[in-house]
Amino acid sequence: MSNREKILEIWPEIDWIKNDELKNKVTDAWGWAIENSVLSADDLMEIPFSLLIKNCNITFMNHKRTCVHLAVDIAKRMQENFNDEIQIDMDILIAGAILIDVGKLMEYEIVDGKLTTSDYGSKVRHPFSGVAIAARFDLPVDVQHIIGTHSKEGDLGKRTVESIIVHHADFASFEPFKK
């Protein structure tokens, strides 16, 4: 199975993106991140979604998939309830939600068989490395904005509606597991 096929296998939500160019860029960004990480696509199905949570049993992909699904569900409900009063670009929202943690693949190293934070990861958090990866693949600035503002770093600026939704979906699938 090719790297691209493996990415589409672990990320079937990429097919929710209607714009083919955007879909390809999202897939390519994930492919590059995996190729340049100590982790494989299969590892993402097994590793904990956060090293900040002791004895975390929720996998990286389980958390990621939940975040994407929550973001889409929130956006659809907002569109249903607010009609023309709100504009949400679903392709941008989905692409951003899929990519918010792509930079985490640069944060890891394996020491004595144990997953840990690398020197790079301790200095450059995933919102920053994620934006760099997205820029490498010429992803739209609105997608880069979602990546860069999805975590606490984004609290200092003004978030787009898509970023607000993804931010809350991410924290809703993270905060309950903090002990």
C-alpha positions, 0 to 999 in steps of 0.5 A: 500500500502506498503512503497516500493510500495509507493516509486515505485509509486512516483519514477517510474524512479527507473525502469530505473535502469537495475541492480536489486541489484542497483534498490533495494538499491535505493528503500531501501535508499528512504524507510529508509529516509521516515521512519525516516523523519517527511514527508511521501511519499505523502508529497513529492508530495506537499512540495516545493522543497526548503525552500530557495525560498520564495513562491516556487510553484514547489514541491519536486518531480516535481523538483526531477523528472525534474532533473532525466529526464534532467540528462538522456537526457543530458547523452543520447545526449552526448553519441550520439554526442561523441560516444566512446569518452565518457563513461557514466554509465547510472545506476550510473547516474540514481541512483545518480540523484534519490538519490541526495536529499534523505538527505533532508528528514533529514533536515526538521521538522514541527513546528506549522504545518509549514515545517522548517529546523531542528537543524540537517538540519541546521548543516548537509546539505543533501549532507552529510546526503545523502551520509550517507544514501547511505553508509548505504545501501552499494550503490556504491561509484560512486553513493555516489560521485554524492550525495556528489558532486551534490551541492556547496560542490562538487565545491572543488573536481573533479567530475565524468562525471555522477556527472557533468551531475547530478550537472548541471541538478539539478542546471538547475531545481533550479536556474531559481526559485531563486528570 
